[in-house]
Each structure stands twice: as structure tokens, then as C-alpha cells.
């Protein structure tokens, strides 16, 4: 009986991790405040979501761990699309629980100096409900979730999937729809 329950639980976890999941924060919800330190082109900077939103929409993409395969490929893809995000008037910020020195190196090597990455505190991970908790175990890491936040501070898109491949295209499509660009 125990083995059957374990097999069912393991299958559920595999299904949840293999495809898109629902981000916990719903479209239309007010984005929680974020004020943190990060890195752009290897240099430390301060990020404040409320200040950033005064300039236009913001894409916040949470990633589990710098320099892992999926996170590196996702950062490269966002870097390649930065001209398109900028043309649509959006800022992109990657967030993870990594320490600042790691993010400084990652911002240069994998983000290619094109956009900033910042620290996601435990509170930020909790507030955005992006905790990576396979089989219920708290890892202290975030899952892979992208949010597009409109200038009024409302979430207009939330997409969670451990597969990095759709995060950039979905975020860019939503930003373009917001700005009316193609």
C-alpha cells in the first residue's frame, strides 16, 4: 500500500514538473513590492519595482540557479531578445536566490551585459509564490516563473514551467500586446 501511494505521489510530481504549471499569482493581481540588489554588466545596482514601473512594463523572470543548464539557456535567450523588449518599452529583470557575487558573474557571462539579474529573498520568493519545492521539500530556490507587470503594477501574465523555452516568447508577446508593437 505504501509503495502504491509513493508511486502515485511520484507520478504526480513528475507530471507537475514536466509541463506548464499555474503561477500562484493571478492575472490582475497587484504585484508585490520588490526592492533588492542585483547586477548589470557585473556592476552592483539597486532594483525597486515601483520605480521601474514608472518607465513602463516590467518582465520579472524567476530562475532557480545561475550557471545551471536551463538557467543559462534562458538567460542567453532573454539577452538575444533584449532589443525586442526595449522596442516594446519593457524592462527585463531576472531574479534568483543566488548571492550577489554569483549574480555579478552571471550578468556578464550569461546575460551578456544585456539586462540585470537580482537577488530574490526568501520573502520575495514567498510573496510571488515561486518556491521550488519538489515533493514538498523547501529548497530555498525559486521555480522558473515569468511575470509581465503593467505600469499600473498589475500582473498581466504569469507563466510557470521548468522548461525555459517558452518564457521569452510568451513574455515578449504579452509586452508587445501591452504596447501595441509587433
LOMARRO-143876 format. One record per residue: residue number from 1; x, y, z of N, C-alpha, C in turn. Coordinates in steps of 0.05 Angstrom, whole numbers, plus 32768, in hexadecimal, padded with zeros to 4 digits. Example, Ala and Ser with C-alpha at 12.3 -4.5 7.8 and 13.67 -1.06 7.14 Angstrom:
<nodes>
<1; <8108; 7F8E; 809C>; <80F6; 7FA6; 809C>; <8108; 7FBE; 809C>>
<2; <8101; 7FD3; 808E>; <8111; 7FEB; 808F>; <8102; 8001; 809D>>
</nodes>
This chain:
<nodes>
<1; <8010; 7FE8; 8000>; <8000; 8000; 8000>; <8011; 8019; 8000>>
<2; <8026; 8019; 8011>; <8038; 8030; 8012>; <8045; 8035; 7FF7>>
<3; <804E; 801E; 7FEA>; <805B; 8021; 7FD0>; <8048; 802C; 7FBB>>
<4; <802F; 8025; 7FBC>; <801C; 802F; 7FA9>; <8018; 804D; 7FAD>>
<5; <8015; 8056; 7FC6>; <8012; 8072; 7FCC>; <802B; 8082; 7FC3>>
<6; <8042; 8077; 7FC8>; <805B; 8084; 7FC0>; <805C; 8086; 7FA1>>
<7; <8054; 8071; 7F93>; <8055; 8072; 7F76>; <8041; 8087; 7F6B>>
<8; <802A; 8089; 7F77>; <8017; 809D; 7F6F>; <8022; 80B9; 7F74>>
<9; <802D; 80BD; 7F8B>; <8038; 80D7; 7F92>; <804F; 80DE; 7F7F>>
<10; <8061; 80CB; 7F7A>; <8077; 80D0; 7F68>; <806D; 80D6; 7F4B>>
<11; <8059; 80C9; 7F43>; <804D; 80CE; 7F28>; <8042; 80EA; 7F27>>
<12; <8034; 80F3; 7F3C>; <8029; 810E; 7F3D>; <803F; 8123; 7F3C>>
<13; <8054; 811E; 7F4A>; <806A; 8131; 7F4A>; <8076; 8132; 7F2E>>
<14; <807A; 811B; 7F21>; <8085; 811B; 7F06>; <8074; 812A; 7EF3>>
<15; <805A; 8127; 7EF5>; <8048; 8135; 7EE3>; <8049; 8153; 7EE8>>
<16; <804A; 815B; 7F02>; <804B; 8177; 7F08>; <8065; 8184; 7EFF>>
<17; <807B; 8175; 7F00>; <8094; 8181; 7EF8>; <8099; 8180; 7EDA>>
<18; <808B; 816E; 7ECC>; <8090; 816B; 7EAF>; <8083; 817F; 7E9E>>
<19; <806D; 818B; 7EA6>; <805E; 819D; 7E95>; <8059; 81B7; 7EA3>>
<20; <804A; 81C9; 7E96>; <8044; 81E3; 7EA1>; <8034; 81DF; 7EBB>>
<21; <803A; 81F0; 7ECE>; <802C; 81F1; 7EE7>; <801E; 820C; 7EE9>>
<22; <800C; 820F; 7EFB>; <7FFF; 8229; 7EFE>; <800F; 8239; 7F12>>
<23; <8016; 8251; 7F0B>; <8023; 8263; 7F1E>; <800E; 826A; 7F32>>
<24; <8017; 826D; 7F4B>; <8004; 8272; 7F60>; <7FF7; 828D; 7F5F>>
<25; <8006; 82A1; 7F56>; <7FFA; 82BC; 7F54>; <7FEA; 82BE; 7F3A>>
<26; <7FD1; 82C5; 7F3D>; <7FBF; 82C6; 7F27>; <7FC2; 82E0; 7F16>>
<27; <7FBA; 82DE; 7EFD>; <7FB9; 82F5; 7EEC>; <7FA5; 8309; 7EF9>>
<28; <7FAD; 8322; 7EFA>; <7F9D; 8337; 7F06>; <7FA5; 833D; 7F23>>
<29; <7FB4; 832B; 7F2F>; <7FBD; 832F; 7F4B>; <7FD2; 8345; 7F4C>>
<30; <7FD3; 8353; 7F62>; <7FE7; 8368; 7F66>; <8002; 835A; 7F6C>>
<31; <8017; 8361; 7F5D>; <8031; 8355; 7F61>; <803D; 835E; 7F7C>>
<32; <8047; 834B; 7F8C>; <8054; 8352; 7FA5>; <806C; 8364; 7FA0>>
<33; <8071; 8376; 7FB3>; <8088; 8388; 7FB1>; <80A2; 8378; 7FB3>>
<34; <80B6; 8382; 7FA4>; <80D1; 8377; 7FA5>; <80E4; 838E; 7FA6>>
<35; <80F6; 838D; 7FB9>; <810D; 839F; 7FBA>; <8125; 838D; 7FC2>>
<36; <8139; 838B; 7FB0>; <814F; 8379; 7FB4>; <8168; 8382; 7FA6>>
<37; <817D; 8374; 7FA9>; <8197; 8379; 7F9C>; <819A; 8365; 7F86>>
<38; <81A8; 836D; 7F71>; <81AD; 835B; 7F5B>; <81C6; 8363; 7F4C>>
<39; <81C8; 8359; 7F33>; <81E0; 835F; 7F23>; <81D8; 8364; 7F06>>
<40; <81E4; 8377; 7EFA>; <81E1; 837C; 7EDD>; <81FE; 8380; 7ED3>>
<41; <8205; 8370; 7EBF>; <8220; 8371; 7EB4>; <8235; 836F; 7ECA>>
<42; <8230; 835E; 7EDE>; <8243; 8359; 7EF3>; <8243; 836E; 7F09>>
<43; <8235; 8384; 7F06>; <8235; 8399; 7F1A>; <821C; 8398; 7F2B>>
<44; <821F; 839D; 7F45>; <8209; 839B; 7F58>; <81F6; 83B3; 7F53>>
<45; <81DC; 83AD; 7F54>; <81C8; 83C3; 7F52>; <81B1; 83BC; 7F64>>
<46; <81A0; 83D0; 7F69>; <8188; 83CC; 7F79>; <8170; 83CB; 7F67>>
<47; <815E; 83B8; 7F6D>; <8146; 83B5; 7F5D>; <812E; 83BA; 7F6F>>
<48; <811C; 83CB; 7F66>; <8103; 83D1; 7F74>; <80ED; 83CF; 7F5F>>
<49; <80DB; 83BB; 7F63>; <80C6; 83B6; 7F4F>; <80B5; 83CF; 7F4B>>
<50; <80AD; 83DD; 7F60>; <809C; 83F4; 7F5D>; <80A8; 840A; 7F4B>>
<51; <80C2; 840E; 7F4F>; <80D0; 8422; 7F3F>; <80D2; 8419; 7F22>>
<52; <80D8; 83FF; 7F1E>; <80DA; 83F4; 7F03>; <80C0; 83F6; 7EF4>>
<53; <80AA; 83F2; 7F01>; <8090; 83F3; 7EF4>; <8089; 840F; 7EEA>>
<54; <8095; 8423; 7EF5>; <8091; 843F; 7EEB>; <809B; 8442; 7ECF>>
<55; <80AD; 8430; 7EC6>; <80B9; 8432; 7EAB>; <80AA; 8421; 7E97>>
<56; <8098; 840F; 7EA1>; <808A; 83FD; 7E8E>; <8087; 83E1; 7E9A>>
<57; <807E; 83CE; 7E8A>; <807A; 83B3; 7E94>; <8094; 83A6; 7E9D>>
<58; <8092; 8394; 7EAF>; <80AA; 8385; 7EB9>; <80A5; 8367; 7EB7>>
<59; <80B8; 8359; 7EAC>; <80B8; 833C; 7EAB>; <80CA; 8333; 7EC2>>
<60; <80BE; 8325; 7ED5>; <80CD; 8318; 7EEB>; <80CE; 82FB; 7EE4>>
<61; <80E6; 82F0; 7EE1>; <80E7; 82D3; 7EDC>; <80F8; 82C7; 7EF3>>
<62; <80EB; 82B5; 7F01>; <80F9; 82A7; 7F17>; <8106; 828E; 7F0B>>
<63; <811E; 8289; 7F14>; <812C; 8271; 7F0B>; <813A; 8263; 7F23>>
<64; <813C; 8249; 7F22>; <8146; 823A; 7F3A>; <8163; 8240; 7F42>>
<65; <8176; 823E; 7F2F>; <8192; 823E; 7F37>; <81A4; 8246; 7F1F>>
<66; <81B3; 825B; 7F23>; <81C6; 8265; 7F0F>; <81D9; 824F; 7F08>>
<67; <81E1; 824F; 7EEE>; <81F5; 823D; 7EE3>; <81EC; 8220; 7EE1>>
<68; <81D2; 821B; 7EE5>; <81C8; 8200; 7EDF>; <81BF; 8201; 7EC2>>
<69; <81BC; 81EA; 7EB5>; <81B7; 81E9; 7E99>; <819E; 81F9; 7E90>>
<70; <8187; 81F3; 7E9C>; <816E; 8201; 7E94>; <816F; 821F; 7E9A>>
<71; <817B; 8226; 7EB0>; <817C; 8243; 7EB8>; <8190; 8252; 7EA5>>
<72; <81A5; 8245; 7E9D>; <81B8; 8251; 7E8B>; <81AB; 8255; 7E6F>>
<73; <819D; 8240; 7E66>; <8190; 8242; 7E4C>; <817A; 8258; 7E4C>>
<74; <816B; 8259; 7E62>; <8156; 826E; 7E64>; <8162; 828A; 7E65>>
<75; <8178; 828E; 7E74>; <8185; 82A8; 7E74>; <818F; 82AF; 7E59>>
<76; <819B; 829C; 7E4B>; <81A5; 82A2; 7E2F>; <818D; 82AA; 7E1D>>
<77; <8177; 829C; 7E20>; <815F; 82A3; 7E0F>; <8154; 82BE; 7E15>>
<78; <8153; 82C6; 7E2F>; <814A; 82E1; 7E36>; <815D; 82F5; 7E2B>>
<79; <8177; 82F0; 7E2D>; <818B; 8303; 7E23>; <8188; 8307; 7E05>>
<80; <8183; 82F2; 7DF6>; <8180; 82F4; 7DD9>; <8167; 8304; 7DD2>>
<81; <8153; 8304; 7DE4>; <8139; 8311; 7DDE>; <8138; 832E; 7DEA>>
<82; <814D; 8337; 7DF6>; <814B; 8351; 7E04>; <8144; 8368; 7DF1>>
<83; <814E; 8369; 7DD9>; <8146; 837E; 7DC6>; <8128; 837F; 7DC2>>
<84; <811C; 8367; 7DC0>; <80FF; 8366; 7DBD>; <80F0; 836F; 7DD6>>
<85; <80F9; 8367; 7DED>; <80ED; 8371; 7E06>; <80EF; 838F; 7E09>>
<86; <8106; 8399; 7E03>; <810B; 83B6; 7E04>; <80F9; 83C6; 7DF0>>
<87; <80F7; 83BB; 7DD8>; <80E6; 83C7; 7DC3>; <80C9; 83C9; 7DCD>>
<88; <80C1; 83B5; 7DDD>; <80A5; 83B5; 7DE7>; <80A3; 83C5; 7E02>>
<89; <80B9; 83D1; 7E0A>; <80B8; 83E2; 7E22>; <80BA; 83D3; 7E3D>>
<90; <80C3; 83BA; 7E3C>; <80C4; 83AA; 7E55>; <80E0; 83A6; 7E60>>
<91; <80E1; 83A4; 7E7A>; <80FA; 839C; 7E87>; <80F8; 837F; 7E8F>>
<92; <810E; 8371; 7E8F>; <8110; 8355; 7E97>; <8123; 8353; 7EAF>>
<93; <811A; 8345; 7EC3>; <812B; 8340; 7EDB>; <8128; 8323; 7EE2>>
<94; <813F; 8315; 7EE3>; <813F; 82F9; 7EED>; <8143; 82F9; 7F0B>>
<95; <8136; 82E6; 7F19>; <8137; 82E5; 7F36>; <813D; 82C8; 7F3E>>
<96; <814F; 82C5; 7F51>; <8155; 82AB; 7F5C>; <815F; 82AE; 7F79>>
<97; <8161; 8298; 7F87>; <816B; 8299; 7FA2>; <818A; 8298; 7FA4>>
<98; <8197; 829A; 7F8D>; <81B4; 829A; 7F8C>; <81BF; 82B2; 7F9B>>
<99; <81D8; 82B0; 7FA4>; <81E5; 82C6; 7FB2>; <81EE; 82DB; 7F9E>>
<100; <81F4; 82F3; 7FA7>; <81FB; 8309; 7F96>; <8214; 8304; 7F85>>
<101; <822A; 82F9; 7F90>; <8242; 82F4; 7F80>; <823C; 82E0; 7F68>>
<102; <822B; 82CC; 7F6D>; <8223; 82BA; 7F58>; <8213; 82C9; 7F43>>
<103; <8201; 82DA; 7F4B>; <81F1; 82E9; 7F38>; <8201; 82FD; 7F28>>
<104; <8216; 8308; 7F35>; <8228; 831A; 7F26>; <8235; 830B; 7F0F>>
<105; <823F; 82F4; 7F14>; <824C; 82E4; 7F00>; <8238; 82DB; 7EEB>>
<106; <8221; 82D2; 7EF3>; <820C; 82C8; 7EE1>; <8202; 82DF; 7ECF>>
<107; <8200; 82F7; 7EDA>; <81F6; 830E; 7ECA>; <8208; 8314; 7EB2>>
<108; <8221; 830E; 7EB5>; <8234; 8313; 7EA0>; <8237; 82FB; 7E8D>>
<109; <823B; 82E4; 7E99>; <8241; 82CC; 7E89>; <8228; 82C1; 7E7A>>
<110; <8212; 82C0; 7E87>; <81FA; 82B4; 7E7B>; <81E4; 82C7; 7E73>>
<111; <81E1; 82DD; 7E81>; <81CE; 82F2; 7E79>; <81DA; 8304; 7E65>>
<112; <81F4; 8301; 7E60>; <8203; 8310; 7E4C>; <8201; 832E; 7E4F>>
<113; <8200; 8337; 7E68>; <81FF; 8353; 7E6F>; <81E6; 8361; 7E64>>
<114; <81D2; 8351; 7E5B>; <81BA; 835C; 7E4D>; <81A4; 8363; 7E60>>
<115; <81A2; 8357; 7E77>; <818D; 835D; 7E8A>; <8196; 8355; 7EA6>>
<116; <8189; 835F; 7EBB>; <8192; 8359; 7ED6>; <8186; 8340; 7EE1>>
<117; <8194; 8335; 7EF4>; <818A; 831F; 7F05>; <818C; 8328; 7F22>>
<118; <817A; 8320; 7F33>; <8179; 832A; 7F4E>; <8172; 8313; 7F62>>
<119; <8178; 8319; 7F7B>; <8173; 8306; 7F91>; <8155; 8304; 7F97>>
<120; <814B; 82EC; 7F98>; <8130; 82E7; 7FA1>; <8132; 82DC; 7FBE>>
<121; <812A; 82EC; 7FD1>; <812B; 82E3; 7FED>; <8117; 82CE; 7FF1>>
<122; <8118; 82C1; 8008>; <8104; 82AC; 800F>; <80E9; 82B9; 8010>>
<123; <80E7; 82D2; 8019>; <80CD; 82E0; 801A>; <80C2; 82E5; 7FFE>>
<124; <80D4; 82ED; 7FEC>; <80CB; 82F2; 7FD0>; <80C2; 82D8; 7FC3>>
<125; <80D1; 82C3; 7FC7>; <80C9; 82A9; 7FBC>; <80AD; 82A1; 7FC7>>
<126; <80AA; 82A5; 7FE1>; <8090; 829F; 7FEE>; <807A; 82B1; 7FE3>>
<127; <807F; 82CB; 7FE2>; <806B; 82DF; 7FD9>; <8062; 82DA; 7FBD>>
<128; <8074; 82D1; 7FAC>; <806D; 82CB; 7F90>; <8065; 82AE; 7F8C>>
<129; <8065; 829F; 7FA2>; <805D; 8283; 7FA2>; <806B; 8273; 7F8D>>
<130; <8086; 8275; 7F8C>; <8096; 8268; 7F78>; <80AB; 8255; 7F85>>
<131; <80A4; 824A; 7F9C>; <80B7; 8238; 7FAA>; <80B9; 821E; 7F9A>>
<132; <80D2; 8216; 7F95>; <80D7; 81FC; 7F89>; <80D8; 81E8; 7F9F>>
<133; <80C3; 81D8; 7FA1>; <80C0; 81C5; 7FB7>; <80B8; 81AA; 7FAC>>
<134; <80CA; 819C; 7F9F>; <80C4; 8181; 7F95>; <80BD; 816E; 7FAC>>
<135; <80A8; 8160; 7FA8>; <809F; 814D; 7FBD>; <809B; 815A; 7FD8>>
<136; <8094; 8174; 7FD8>; <808E; 8183; 7FF0>; <80A7; 818C; 8000>>
<137; <80BF; 8186; 7FF6>; <80D7; 818E; 8004>; <80DF; 81AA; 7FFC>>
<138; <80E2; 81BC; 8010>; <80EA; 81D8; 800A>; <8107; 81D8; 8004>>
<139; <810E; 81E1; 7FEC>; <812A; 81E2; 7FE4>; <8137; 81FD; 7FE8>>
<140; <8127; 8212; 7FED>; <8131; 822D; 7FEF>; <8134; 823A; 7FD4>>
<141; <812F; 822B; 7FBF>; <8132; 8235; 7FA3>; <8116; 823D; 7F99>>
<142; <8116; 824D; 7F84>; <80FD; 8253; 7F76>; <80F9; 823F; 7F5F>>
<143; <80E0; 823C; 7F57>; <80DB; 822D; 7F3F>; <80DF; 823F; 7F27>>
<144; <80D9; 8235; 7F0F>; <80DC; 8246; 7EF7>; <80C1; 8251; 7EF1>>
<145; <80BD; 826B; 7EF7>; <80A4; 8278; 7EF2>; <80A9; 8294; 7EE7>>
<146; <809B; 829B; 7ED3>; <809D; 82B6; 7EC7>; <8083; 82C5; 7ECB>>
<147; <8086; 82DE; 7ED4>; <8070; 82F0; 7ED7>; <8074; 8309; 7EC5>>
<148; <805F; 8312; 7EB8>; <805F; 832C; 7EAB>; <804D; 833E; 7EBC>>
<149; <8058; 8354; 7EC4>; <804A; 8367; 7ED6>; <8046; 8381; 7EC7>>
<150; <802D; 838A; 7EC5>; <8026; 83A3; 7EB8>; <802F; 83BA; 7EC9>>
<151; <8031; 83D2; 7EBD>; <803A; 83E9; 7ECC>; <8028; 83F0; 7EE4>>
<152; <800F; 83E7; 7EE4>; <7FFE; 83EC; 7EFB>; <8003; 83D8; 7F12>>
<153; <8017; 83C6; 7F0F>; <801E; 83B4; 7F24>; <800E; 839A; 7F24>>
<154; <7FFD; 8396; 7F10>; <7FED; 837E; 7F0E>; <7FFB; 8369; 7EFD>>
<155; <7FF8; 8350; 7F05>; <8003; 833A; 7EF6>; <7FF1; 8335; 7EDE>>
<156; <7FFD; 8336; 7EC6>; <7FEE; 8331; 7EAE>; <7FF5; 8315; 7EA1>>
<157; <800A; 8309; 7EAB>; <8011; 82EE; 7EA2>; <8021; 82E0; 7EB8>>
<158; <801B; 82C7; 7EBC>; <802A; 82B6; 7ECE>; <802D; 829B; 7EC0>>
<159; <8046; 8292; 7EBE>; <804C; 8279; 7EB0>; <8061; 826A; 7EC0>>
<160; <8059; 8252; 7EC8>; <806C; 8240; 7ED7>; <8070; 8226; 7EC8>>
<161; <8089; 8220; 7EC3>; <8091; 8207; 7EB6>; <80AF; 8204; 7EBB>>
<162; <80B7; 81ED; 7EC4>; <80D4; 81E9; 7EC8>; <80E3; 81E8; 7EAE>>
<163; <80D5; 81E2; 7E98>; <80E2; 81E3; 7E7E>; <80E4; 8201; 7E76>>
<164; <80FC; 820A; 7E71>; <8102; 8227; 7E6D>; <80F8; 8231; 7E51>>
<165; <80F3; 821F; 7E3E>; <80F0; 8227; 7E22>; <80D9; 823A; 7E1B>>
<166; <80C4; 823B; 7E2A>; <80AD; 824C; 7E23>; <80AC; 8266; 7E33>>
<167; <80BD; 826A; 7E46>; <80BC; 8282; 7E57>; <80C1; 829C; 7E48>>
<168; <80D4; 829C; 7E37>; <80DB; 82B5; 7E28>; <80C5; 82BB; 7E14>>
<169; <80BC; 82A8; 7E04>; <80A8; 82AE; 7DF0>; <808D; 82B5; 7DFC>>
<170; <8085; 82A8; 7E11>; <806C; 82B0; 7E1E>; <806D; 82CB; 7E2B>>
<171; <8083; 82D1; 7E38>; <8086; 82EC; 7E44>; <8087; 8301; 7E2F>>
<172; <8096; 82FD; 7E1A>; <8098; 8311; 7E05>; <807D; 8315; 7DF7>>
<173; <806E; 8300; 7DF2>; <8054; 8303; 7DE6>; <8041; 8314; 7DF7>>
<174; <8042; 8310; 7E11>; <8031; 831F; 7E23>; <8039; 833C; 7E25>>
<175; <8054; 8341; 7E26>; <805E; 835D; 7E26>; <8056; 836B; 7E0C>>
<176; <8058; 835E; 7DF6>; <8051; 836A; 7DDC>; <8033; 8370; 7DDC>>
<177; <8023; 835E; 7DE6>; <8006; 8363; 7DE7>; <8000; 837C; 7DF9>>
<178; <800E; 837F; 7E0E>; <800B; 8396; 7E20>; <8012; 83B0; 7E12>>
<179; <8028; 83AF; 7E03>; <8032; 83C8; 7DF6>; <8027; 83CC; 7DDA>>
<180; <801A; 83B8; 7DCF>; <8010; 83BB; 7DB4>; <8025; 83B9; 7D9F>>
<181; <803C; 83AD; 7DA5>; <8052; 83AA; 7D92>; <8051; 838D; 7D87>>
<182; <8060; 8389; 7D71>; <8061; 836F; 7D65>; <807D; 8363; 7D66>>
</nodes>
